[in-house]
Amino acid sequence: MAEISSKPQPTVAINKLKFTYPGIDGHPPPGSAPLIEDFSLSLFPGDRCLFVGSNGAGKTTILKIIGGKHMVDPDMVRVLGRSAFHDTALISSGDLSYLGGEWRREVAFAGFEIPIQMDVSAEKMIYGVTGVLPQRRDELIKVLDVDLSWRMHKVSDGQRRRVQICMGLLKPFKVLLLDEITVDLDVLARADLLRFLKKECEERGSTIIYATHIFDGLENWPSHIVYVAHGKLQLAKPMNEIKEASNLSLMRTVESWLRKERDEDRKIRKERKANGLPEHEKRVDGSRVTGGPARVINNGWAAGRLNSTIAGEENFVLSSNRVLR
Ligand SMILES: Nc1ncnc2c1ncn2[C@@H]1O[C@H](COP(=O)(O)OP(=O)(O)OP(=O)(O)O)[C@@H](O)[C@H]1O
Protein backbone atom coordinates (compact mmCIF):
# COMPACT_ATOMS: atom_id res chain seq x y z
CA MET A 1 0.00 0.00 0.00
CA ALA A 2 1.27 3.47 -0.84
CA GLU A 3 2.47 5.39 2.17
CA ILE A 4 0.87 8.75 2.75
CA SER A 5 3.38 11.35 3.80
CA SER A 6 2.49 13.17 7.02
CA LYS A 7 4.90 16.02 6.22
CA PRO A 8 2.93 19.26 6.24
CA GLN A 9 2.60 20.96 2.89
CA PRO A 10 3.47 24.65 2.74
CA THR A 11 0.47 26.95 2.68
CA VAL A 12 2.54 29.58 0.90
CA ALA A 13 5.35 28.44 -1.38
CA ILE A 14 7.41 31.03 -3.22
CA ASN A 15 10.02 29.64 -5.53
CA LYS A 16 12.61 31.92 -7.17
CA LEU A 17 10.07 34.68 -7.62
CA LYS A 18 11.00 37.28 -10.20
CA PHE A 19 8.83 40.27 -11.02
CA THR A 20 9.03 43.56 -12.88
CA TYR A 21 6.18 46.08 -13.06
CA PRO A 22 4.93 46.38 -16.62
CA GLY A 23 5.63 49.57 -18.58
CA ILE A 24 2.97 51.64 -20.35
CA ASP A 25 2.66 49.02 -23.11
CA GLY A 26 1.73 46.41 -20.48
CA HIS A 27 5.06 44.57 -20.77
CA PRO A 28 8.18 44.80 -18.63
CA PRO A 29 10.54 47.27 -20.30
CA PRO A 30 13.14 45.25 -22.23
CA GLY A 31 16.41 44.80 -20.40
CA SER A 32 15.00 46.20 -17.18
CA ALA A 33 16.30 44.88 -13.87
CA PRO A 34 13.60 42.92 -12.00
CA LEU A 35 12.16 44.60 -8.93
CA ILE A 36 11.79 41.26 -7.14
CA GLU A 37 14.40 38.63 -7.85
CA ASP A 38 15.35 35.15 -6.67
CA PHE A 39 12.89 35.33 -3.77
CA SER A 40 12.05 31.98 -2.22
CA LEU A 41 10.15 31.31 0.97
CA SER A 42 7.87 28.61 2.36
CA LEU A 43 5.34 29.08 5.12
CA PHE A 44 3.35 26.40 6.90
CA PRO A 45 0.07 26.12 8.81
CA GLY A 46 0.24 28.13 12.02
CA ASP A 47 3.06 30.42 10.89
CA ARG A 48 2.73 34.12 11.75
CA CYS A 49 5.27 35.86 9.62
CA LEU A 50 6.29 39.45 10.22
CA PHE A 51 7.41 41.00 6.94
CA VAL A 52 9.85 43.86 7.45
CA GLY A 53 11.93 46.13 5.25
CA SER A 54 12.52 49.77 4.42
CA ASN A 55 10.13 51.88 2.34
CA GLY A 56 10.20 50.65 -1.24
CA ALA A 57 11.81 47.30 -0.37
CA GLY A 58 9.08 45.39 -2.20
CA LYS A 59 6.88 44.11 0.65
CA THR A 60 3.59 45.31 -0.82
CA THR A 61 4.55 44.07 -4.26
CA ILE A 62 5.31 40.60 -2.89
CA LEU A 63 2.10 40.49 -0.84
CA LYS A 64 0.09 41.53 -3.90
CA ILE A 65 1.74 38.82 -5.98
CA ILE A 66 0.92 36.21 -3.32
CA GLY A 67 -2.63 37.62 -3.22
CA GLY A 68 -3.04 37.12 -6.97
CA LYS A 69 -3.09 40.81 -7.89
CA HIS A 70 -0.11 40.61 -10.24
CA MET A 71 0.44 37.81 -12.71
CA VAL A 72 3.57 35.71 -12.38
CA ASP A 73 4.49 32.23 -13.55
CA PRO A 74 2.18 29.98 -11.46
CA ASP A 75 5.14 27.80 -10.50
CA MET A 76 6.74 30.75 -8.71
CA VAL A 77 3.98 31.33 -6.16
CA ARG A 78 1.54 28.77 -4.81
CA VAL A 79 -1.01 29.39 -2.08
CA LEU A 80 -2.57 26.21 -0.74
CA GLY A 81 -1.04 24.53 -3.77
CA ARG A 82 -2.75 26.90 -6.25
CA SER A 83 -1.98 30.14 -8.06
CA ALA A 84 -4.12 32.99 -6.70
CA PHE A 85 -3.94 34.93 -9.96
CA HIS A 86 -5.16 32.02 -12.07
CA ASP A 87 -7.53 30.42 -9.55
CA THR A 88 -9.90 33.17 -8.40
CA ALA A 89 -11.80 30.69 -6.20
CA LEU A 90 -8.95 30.99 -3.70
CA ILE A 91 -10.06 34.54 -2.90
CA SER A 92 -13.80 34.16 -3.47
CA SER A 93 -13.97 31.17 -1.12
CA GLY A 94 -12.28 33.24 1.60
CA ASP A 95 -9.42 30.72 1.91
CA LEU A 96 -7.01 33.48 0.91
CA SER A 97 -7.66 36.97 2.21
CA TYR A 98 -5.68 40.12 1.38
CA LEU A 99 -6.19 43.25 3.47
CA GLY A 100 -4.13 46.21 2.35
CA GLY A 101 -3.48 48.69 -0.41
CA GLU A 102 -6.62 49.71 -2.30
CA TRP A 103 -8.56 47.75 0.27
CA ARG A 104 -8.03 50.71 2.62
CA ARG A 105 -10.35 52.79 0.46
CA GLU A 106 -12.76 50.01 -0.44
CA VAL A 107 -13.69 46.71 1.06
CA ALA A 108 -12.69 44.09 -1.44
CA PHE A 109 -14.61 41.04 -0.49
CA ALA A 110 -15.09 37.84 -2.44
CA GLY A 111 -14.11 39.62 -5.62
CA PHE A 112 -16.44 42.63 -5.11
CA GLU A 113 -15.26 46.08 -4.12
CA ILE A 114 -17.51 48.18 -1.92
CA PRO A 115 -16.78 51.87 -1.22
CA ILE A 116 -16.22 52.21 2.51
CA GLN A 117 -17.51 55.76 3.05
CA MET A 118 -21.14 55.30 1.97
CA ASP A 119 -24.10 56.41 4.10
CA VAL A 120 -24.70 52.92 5.38
CA SER A 121 -24.60 51.34 8.81
CA ALA A 122 -21.81 49.13 10.11
CA GLU A 123 -24.48 46.48 10.68
CA LYS A 124 -25.51 46.49 7.03
CA MET A 125 -21.89 46.26 5.90
CA ILE A 126 -21.05 43.39 8.25
CA TYR A 127 -24.29 41.44 7.91
CA GLY A 128 -24.13 41.95 4.14
CA VAL A 129 -21.35 39.40 3.99
CA THR A 130 -23.08 36.09 3.43
CA GLY A 131 -22.01 32.55 4.21
CA VAL A 132 -20.53 33.51 7.55
CA LEU A 133 -20.76 31.65 10.85
CA PRO A 134 -22.81 33.84 13.25
CA GLN A 135 -20.53 32.87 16.15
CA ARG A 136 -17.45 34.06 14.28
CA ARG A 137 -19.21 37.28 13.30
CA ASP A 138 -20.21 37.97 16.91
CA GLU A 139 -16.67 37.29 18.09
CA LEU A 140 -15.18 39.68 15.54
CA ILE A 141 -17.69 42.43 16.33
CA LYS A 142 -16.64 42.05 19.97
CA VAL A 143 -12.88 41.85 19.29
CA LEU A 144 -13.00 44.98 17.14
CA ASP A 145 -15.53 46.64 19.46
CA VAL A 146 -17.75 47.66 16.53
CA ASP A 147 -20.95 49.60 17.23
CA LEU A 148 -23.40 48.26 14.67
CA SER A 149 -25.26 51.59 14.55
CA TRP A 150 -22.20 53.49 13.24
CA ARG A 151 -22.88 55.26 9.93
CA MET A 152 -19.89 54.62 7.72
CA HIS A 153 -19.69 58.18 6.32
CA LYS A 154 -19.72 59.74 9.79
CA VAL A 155 -17.29 57.61 11.79
CA SER A 156 -13.61 58.25 12.48
CA ASP A 157 -10.87 56.67 10.36
CA GLY A 158 -10.10 54.15 13.10
CA GLN A 159 -13.76 53.20 13.56
CA ARG A 160 -14.16 52.76 9.80
CA ARG A 161 -11.04 50.64 9.74
CA ARG A 162 -12.45 48.39 12.48
CA VAL A 163 -15.54 47.69 10.38
CA GLN A 164 -13.35 47.01 7.35
CA ILE A 165 -11.11 44.62 9.24
CA CYS A 166 -14.13 42.89 10.74
CA MET A 167 -15.54 42.31 7.24
CA GLY A 168 -12.21 41.13 5.91
CA LEU A 169 -11.87 38.50 8.62
CA LEU A 170 -15.44 37.17 8.61
CA LYS A 171 -14.64 34.15 6.47
CA PRO A 172 -12.31 31.71 8.22
CA PHE A 173 -9.23 32.28 6.06
CA LYS A 174 -6.47 29.74 5.68
CA VAL A 175 -3.94 32.31 4.50
CA LEU A 176 -4.17 35.98 5.44
CA LEU A 177 -2.05 38.77 3.95
CA LEU A 178 -2.01 41.99 5.97
CA ASP A 179 -0.37 45.08 4.57
CA GLU A 180 -0.07 47.78 7.23
CA ILE A 181 -3.74 47.73 8.15
CA THR A 182 -3.51 48.55 11.84
CA VAL A 183 -2.19 52.12 11.55
CA ASP A 184 -5.50 53.77 12.49
CA LEU A 185 -6.36 51.44 15.36
CA ASP A 186 -6.03 52.54 18.96
CA VAL A 187 -3.75 50.57 21.27
CA LEU A 188 -6.56 48.42 22.66
CA ALA A 189 -8.13 47.56 19.30
CA ARG A 190 -4.72 46.67 17.89
CA ALA A 191 -3.79 44.48 20.85
CA ASP A 192 -7.13 42.65 20.74
CA LEU A 193 -6.87 42.16 16.99
CA LEU A 194 -3.33 40.77 17.25
CA ARG A 195 -4.48 38.38 19.98
CA PHE A 196 -7.36 37.20 17.77
CA LEU A 197 -5.03 36.66 14.81
CA LYS A 198 -2.58 34.68 16.92
CA LYS A 199 -5.42 32.48 18.12
CA GLU A 200 -6.50 31.87 14.51
CA CYS A 201 -3.04 30.53 13.73
CA GLU A 202 -2.73 28.45 16.88
CA GLU A 203 -6.22 26.96 16.86
CA ARG A 204 -7.06 26.71 13.17
CA GLY A 205 -3.57 26.46 11.65
CA SER A 206 -3.99 29.59 9.57
CA THR A 207 -0.94 31.28 8.06
CA ILE A 208 -0.52 35.06 8.30
CA ILE A 209 1.97 37.37 6.63
CA TYR A 210 1.91 40.81 8.21
CA ALA A 211 3.86 43.71 6.70
CA THR A 212 4.23 46.64 9.06
CA HIS A 213 6.53 49.41 10.26
CA ILE A 214 4.84 49.54 13.66
CA PHE A 215 6.38 47.15 16.17
CA ASP A 216 4.47 48.17 19.28
CA GLY A 217 2.94 45.12 20.90
CA LEU A 218 4.45 42.76 18.32
CA GLU A 219 7.30 41.42 20.45
CA ASN A 220 5.54 38.12 21.15
CA TRP A 221 3.29 37.96 18.13
CA PRO A 222 5.28 36.58 15.17
CA SER A 223 6.52 33.03 14.91
CA HIS A 224 8.90 34.05 12.11
CA ILE A 225 10.47 37.19 10.77
CA VAL A 226 11.29 37.87 7.15
CA TYR A 227 13.43 40.82 6.10
CA VAL A 228 13.31 42.10 2.53
CA ALA A 229 15.61 44.70 0.97
CA HIS A 230 15.68 45.80 -2.66
CA GLY A 231 13.24 43.08 -3.64
CA LYS A 232 15.43 40.33 -2.27
CA LEU A 233 15.13 38.08 0.73
CA GLN A 234 17.74 39.05 3.31
CA LEU A 235 16.71 36.89 6.20
CA ALA A 236 14.01 34.43 7.22
CA LYS A 237 14.17 33.11 10.76
CA PRO A 238 12.00 31.78 13.55
CA MET A 239 11.43 34.54 16.07
CA ASN A 240 12.92 32.56 18.95
CA GLU A 241 16.24 32.37 17.10
CA ILE A 242 16.19 36.12 16.56
CA LYS A 243 15.58 36.61 20.27
CA GLU A 244 18.31 34.17 21.25
CA ALA A 245 20.81 35.96 19.02
CA SER A 246 20.06 39.47 20.18
CA ASN A 247 19.18 41.24 23.41
CA LEU A 248 17.64 44.09 21.49
CA SER A 249 13.90 44.65 21.25
CA LEU A 250 12.22 43.69 17.99
CA MET A 251 12.08 47.33 16.95
CA ARG A 252 15.75 47.95 17.72
CA THR A 253 16.75 44.74 15.94
CA VAL A 254 14.92 45.76 12.77
CA GLU A 255 16.25 49.29 13.12
CA SER A 256 19.81 47.95 13.19
CA TRP A 257 19.21 45.95 9.99
CA LEU A 258 17.76 48.95 8.19
CA ARG A 259 20.63 51.21 9.35
CA LYS A 260 23.14 48.72 8.05
CA GLU A 261 21.26 48.54 4.75
CA ARG A 262 21.13 52.32 4.42
CA ASP A 263 24.83 52.70 5.24
CA GLU A 264 25.75 50.14 2.58
CA ASP A 265 23.46 51.88 0.12
CA ARG A 266 25.13 55.23 0.81
CA LYS A 267 28.59 53.72 0.49
CA ILE A 268 27.80 52.27 -2.91
CA ARG A 269 26.29 55.54 -4.12
CA LYS A 270 29.43 57.34 -3.00
CA GLU A 271 31.63 54.84 -4.82
CA ARG A 272 29.57 55.19 -7.99
CA LYS A 273 29.88 58.95 -7.78
CA ALA A 274 33.64 58.74 -7.23
CA ASN A 275 33.85 56.58 -10.39
CA GLY A 276 31.95 59.18 -12.41
CA LEU A 277 28.78 57.09 -12.55
CA PRO A 278 25.28 58.33 -11.71
CA GLU A 279 24.48 57.63 -8.03
CA HIS A 280 21.62 55.36 -9.02
CA GLU A 281 21.40 52.90 -11.84
CA LYS A 282 18.43 53.54 -14.09
CA ARG A 283 16.20 50.96 -15.68
CA VAL A 284 15.58 51.13 -19.41
CA ASP A 285 12.25 52.85 -18.71
CA GLY A 286 14.06 55.54 -16.71
CA SER A 287 12.97 54.37 -13.25
CA ARG A 288 15.61 54.09 -10.57
CA VAL A 289 17.12 50.80 -9.53
CA THR A 290 17.32 50.87 -5.76
CA GLY A 291 19.92 48.18 -5.77
CA GLY A 292 23.03 49.35 -4.00
CA PRO A 293 23.17 46.99 -1.06
CA ALA A 294 21.36 44.27 -2.95
CA ARG A 295 24.33 44.05 -5.28
CA VAL A 296 26.68 43.69 -2.34
CA ILE A 297 24.44 41.03 -0.91
CA ASN A 298 24.21 39.27 -4.24
CA ASN A 299 27.96 39.12 -4.45
CA GLY A 300 27.91 37.35 -1.13
CA TRP A 301 25.27 34.94 -2.32
CA ALA A 302 27.38 34.02 -5.30
CA ALA A 303 29.34 31.95 -2.83
CA GLY A 304 26.11 30.51 -1.46
CA ARG A 305 25.92 32.65 1.62
CA LEU A 306 25.75 36.27 2.42
CA ASN A 307 29.21 37.51 3.37
CA SER A 308 28.06 40.91 4.38
CA THR A 309 26.43 40.42 7.75
CA ILE A 310 23.32 42.19 8.82
CA ALA A 311 23.70 44.17 12.02
CA GLY A 312 26.89 42.21 12.63
CA GLU A 313 24.88 39.08 13.33
CA GLU A 314 26.23 36.47 10.98
CA ASN A 315 23.86 33.85 12.38
CA PHE A 316 20.86 35.77 11.11
CA VAL A 317 21.84 35.41 7.51
CA LEU A 318 20.36 32.76 5.28
CA SER A 319 21.17 31.80 1.76
CA SER A 320 18.88 33.35 -0.82
CA ASN A 321 16.63 30.38 -1.36
CA ARG A 322 16.47 29.02 2.15
CA VAL A 323 12.98 28.24 3.39
CA LEU A 324 11.76 28.85 6.90
CA ARG A 325 11.80 25.26 7.96
N1 LIG B 1 2.47 50.10 -9.83
C1 LIG B 1 3.79 50.27 -9.82
N2 LIG B 1 4.47 50.48 -10.98
C2 LIG B 1 5.81 50.63 -10.98
N3 LIG B 1 6.57 50.58 -9.86
C3 LIG B 1 5.95 50.38 -8.70
C4 LIG B 1 4.53 50.23 -8.61
N4 LIG B 1 4.19 50.02 -7.31
C5 LIG B 1 5.35 50.08 -6.62
N5 LIG B 1 6.40 50.29 -7.45
C6 LIG B 1 7.81 50.38 -7.06
O1 LIG B 1 8.17 49.14 -6.49
C7 LIG B 1 9.08 49.35 -5.42
C8 LIG B 1 8.59 48.55 -4.22
O2 LIG B 1 7.37 49.10 -3.79
P1 LIG B 1 6.50 48.42 -2.64
O3 LIG B 1 5.25 49.22 -2.49
O4 LIG B 1 6.38 46.98 -2.93
O5 LIG B 1 7.46 48.63 -1.38
P2 LIG B 1 7.16 48.43 0.17
O6 LIG B 1 8.28 47.62 0.74
O7 LIG B 1 5.80 47.92 0.39
O8 LIG B 1 7.28 49.91 0.69
P3 LIG B 1 6.54 50.68 1.90
O9 LIG B 1 7.16 50.18 3.17
O10 LIG B 1 6.89 52.10 1.63
O11 LIG B 1 5.08 50.41 1.81
C9 LIG B 1 9.17 50.84 -5.17
O12 LIG B 1 10.41 51.28 -5.68
C10 LIG B 1 8.02 51.41 -5.97
O13 LIG B 1 8.37 52.65 -6.51
The ligand as a Tripos MOL2 file, in Angstrom:
@<TRIPOS>MOLECULE
LIG
   31    33     1     0     0
SMALL
NO_CHARGES

@<TRIPOS>ATOM
      1 N1          2.4730   50.0980   -9.8310 N.pl3     1 LIG1
      2 C1          3.7860   50.2670   -9.8250 C.ar      1 LIG1
      3 N2          4.4720   50.4790  -10.9790 N.ar      1 LIG1
      4 C2          5.8100   50.6270  -10.9770 C.ar      1 LIG1
      5 N3          6.5720   50.5780   -9.8600 N.ar      1 LIG1
      6 C3          5.9490   50.3810   -8.7000 C.ar      1 LIG1
      7 C4          4.5290   50.2260   -8.6070 C.ar      1 LIG1
      8 N4          4.1920   50.0240   -7.3080 N.ar      1 LIG1
      9 C5          5.3530   50.0800   -6.6170 C.ar      1 LIG1
     10 N5          6.3960   50.2870   -7.4540 N.ar      1 LIG1
     11 C6          7.8110   50.3790   -7.0630 C.3       1 LIG1
     12 O1          8.1730   49.1430   -6.4950 O.3       1 LIG1
     13 C7          9.0770   49.3450   -5.4180 C.3       1 LIG1
     14 C8          8.5920   48.5520   -4.2210 C.3       1 LIG1
     15 O2          7.3680   49.0990   -3.7900 O.3       1 LIG1
     16 P1          6.4980   48.4210   -2.6430 P.3       1 LIG1
     17 O3          5.2540   49.2230   -2.4940 O.co2     1 LIG1
     18 O4          6.3770   46.9750   -2.9260 O.co2     1 LIG1
     19 O5          7.4620   48.6320   -1.3780 O.3       1 LIG1
     20 P2          7.1650   48.4290    0.1730 P.3       1 LIG1
     21 O6          8.2800   47.6190    0.7350 O.co2     1 LIG1
     22 O7          5.8030   47.9170    0.3900 O.co2     1 LIG1
     23 O8          7.2820   49.9140    0.6920 O.3       1 LIG1
     24 P3          6.5390   50.6820    1.9020 P.3       1 LIG1
     25 O9          7.1570   50.1780    3.1700 O.co2     1 LIG1
     26 O10         6.8850   52.1000    1.6330 O.co2     1 LIG1
     27 O11         5.0810   50.4070    1.8080 O.co2     1 LIG1
     28 C9          9.1720   50.8360   -5.1700 C.3       1 LIG1
     29 O12        10.4070   51.2820   -5.6800 O.3       1 LIG1
     30 C10         8.0230   51.4060   -5.9680 C.3       1 LIG1
     31 O13         8.3670   52.6450   -6.5140 O.3       1 LIG1
@<TRIPOS>BOND
     1     1     2 1
     2     2     3 ar
     3     2     7 ar
     4     3     4 ar
     5     4     5 ar
     6     5     6 ar
     7     6     7 ar
     8     6    10 ar
     9     7     8 ar
    10     8     9 ar
    11     9    10 ar
    12    10    11 1
    13    11    12 1
    14    11    30 1
    15    12    13 1
    16    13    14 1
    17    13    28 1
    18    14    15 1
    19    15    16 1
    20    16    17 2
    21    16    18 1
    22    16    19 1
    23    19    20 1
    24    20    21 2
    25    20    22 1
    26    20    23 1
    27    23    24 1
    28    24    25 2
    29    24    26 1
    30    24    27 1
    31    28    29 1
    32    28    30 1
    33    30    31 1
@<TRIPOS>SUBSTRUCTURE
     1 LIG1         1 GROUP 0 **** ****
